């Protein structure tokens, strides 16, 4: 039986095969996610941020906002957006 690989496992494979350093830090905060991601990336001196996207459109996106879009627009480093693909 083959093991199905998701976006997280794919990202881990790219990082490990490229011998790139990865942070093992887990941040728990009550800040707004997009602000927290940008703040932490700046503090760490991140060279790449990988974020997921649910692909939400319309009124829901307008009301909830887009974390990945804000991070991509305001980050001081490269941002890779991984889109959710329906099964």
N, C-alpha and C positions, 0 to 999 in steps of 0.2 A: 504494500500500500504506500503510495507516495504522499509526502507531507505537503500540504498546500501552503504556499508562501504568500504572506500579505505585504502591504507597503512597508511596515515596520521592519520585517525581516529583510526585505529588499534593501532598505536604507542601511541596516546594520551590515549587510554583506558588502555594500559599496564602501562603507567607511573602513571595515576591517581589511578588505583586499587592497585598498588604497593606502593603507597604513597611516590613516589620518587620526589624530588624537580626538577622542570623544569625551564629553563631560559625563560623569556619572552622577551629577547632582540632580536632585529632585526638589523643585521649588513648590512650596505650598503657601498660597497667599490668597487673600480675599480681594486683591486688586482686579481691575478690568483686564481680562486675558491679553488683549492686544498691547496694552501698556506694559504689563508685566513681561511679556516676551521681548519687547523692544528694550526695556530697561535691563533685563538680565543679559541679553545678547551684548549690549554695550558694555556692561560691567565685566563680562567674561572676555571681551575682545573677540567675539565670535567672528568667524570667517564665512560661516554658512548657517542659515536657519532653515529647517525643514518643517513645513506646516501642512496640515491636511485641509482639504476643502470638501464640504458635503455637496457642493453644487446646488445650493438652495437659491431659488430665483423668486422674483415677484415681491409681494407684500411681506412675506415671511423674512426675506433678506433685508428689506427696508426697515422692518421693526427690530430685527436682531442685529443687523450690521454684519460686516464681514471681517473676521479676524485676519484671515489670510491676505485679503486685499490691503488692509491697513498696514500689516507687517511688511508686505512686499513694497508698499509705497514709501514707508518711512524708515526702513532698516538701513543701518550703516554698512551692511555687508550683503552678500548674495542671499537670495531667498529661493528655495525650491518648494513649489506648491504641488502636493500630491493629491490628485482628484480621486474622489470616491467613485468606484465603478459599480453599478448595480449588478447583482448576481444573476 
